[in-house]
């Protein structure tokens, strides 16, 4: 619930907002981005709750790995959004 919306954010932003090439892009963006935000918050909340769980087990390790992957995704998304903003 956390990684998929994070992976979809940058392509959806470029396709629907930065250079709209889809019919009714504003409508799709107004529906898609709140759903992605809700899924992202819920997923990060679950990952954070599992990362601090005791005792340390396989689920905690997988949650920590997913949080690290999410951190990498957020970093590259921020870098690419800055590059897109600079191009404008």
C-alpha positions as CSV (number, residue, x, y, z in Angstrom):
1,X,0.0,0.0,0.0
2,X,3.0,2.3,0.3
3,X,5.3,1.4,-2.5
4,X,2.9,1.2,-5.4
5,X,1.5,4.8,-5.0
6,X,5.0,6.1,-4.5
7,X,6.1,4.5,-7.8
8,X,3.0,5.8,-9.6
9,X,3.2,9.4,-8.4
10,X,5.9,10.7,-10.8
11,X,4.5,9.1,-14.0
12,X,1.0,10.2,-13.1
13,X,2.1,13.7,-12.3
14,X,3.9,14.0,-15.6
15,X,1.1,12.4,-17.6
16,X,-1.8,14.2,-16.0
17,X,-0.5,17.5,-14.7
18,X,2.9,18.5,-16.2
19,X,2.1,17.7,-19.8
20,X,-1.5,16.4,-20.0
21,X,-1.8,14.0,-22.9
22,X,-4.9,12.1,-21.7
23,X,-8.5,13.1,-22.3
24,X,-10.0,14.6,-19.1
25,X,-6.6,14.7,-17.4
26,X,-7.8,17.1,-14.7
27,X,-10.7,14.8,-13.8
28,X,-8.4,11.8,-13.6
29,X,-5.8,13.7,-11.6
30,X,-8.5,14.9,-9.1
31,X,-9.6,11.3,-8.6
32,X,-6.2,9.6,-8.7
33,X,-4.1,11.8,-6.5
34,X,-6.3,11.8,-3.4
35,X,-6.6,8.0,-3.7
36,X,-2.9,7.6,-4.0
37,X,-2.4,10.0,-1.0
38,X,-4.8,7.9,1.2
39,X,-3.1,4.6,0.2
40,X,0.4,6.1,0.8
41,X,-0.5,7.4,4.3
42,X,-2.2,4.1,5.2
43,X,0.7,2.0,3.9
44,X,3.4,4.1,5.6
45,X,1.4,4.0,8.8
46,X,1.3,0.2,8.7
47,X,5.0,0.0,7.8
48,X,5.9,2.3,10.6
49,X,3.8,0.3,13.1
50,X,5.4,-2.9,12.0
51,X,9.0,-1.5,12.0
52,X,8.8,-0.7,15.7
53,X,7.1,-3.9,16.7
54,X,8.7,-6.2,19.3
55,X,10.2,-8.8,19.1
56,X,12.3,-8.5,16.0
57,X,11.0,-11.1,13.5
58,X,10.6,-11.6,9.8
59,X,7.7,-9.2,9.4
60,X,9.6,-6.5,11.1
61,X,12.6,-7.1,8.9
62,X,10.4,-7.0,5.7
63,X,8.8,-3.8,6.9
64,X,12.1,-2.2,7.5
65,X,13.3,-3.2,4.0
66,X,10.1,-1.8,2.5
67,X,10.7,1.5,4.4
68,X,14.2,1.7,2.9
69,X,12.8,1.0,-0.6
70,X,10.2,3.7,0.0
71,X,12.9,6.2,1.1
72,X,14.8,5.5,-2.2
73,X,11.6,6.0,-4.2
74,X,10.8,9.3,-2.4
75,X,14.3,10.6,-3.0
76,X,14.4,9.9,-6.7
77,X,10.9,11.3,-7.1
78,X,11.9,14.5,-5.4
79,X,15.0,14.8,-7.6
80,X,13.0,14.3,-10.8
81,X,10.4,16.8,-9.7
82,X,13.1,19.4,-9.1
83,X,14.5,18.6,-12.6
84,X,11.0,19.0,-14.1
85,X,10.4,22.3,-12.3
86,X,13.8,23.6,-13.4
87,X,12.9,22.7,-17.1
88,X,9.9,25.0,-16.9
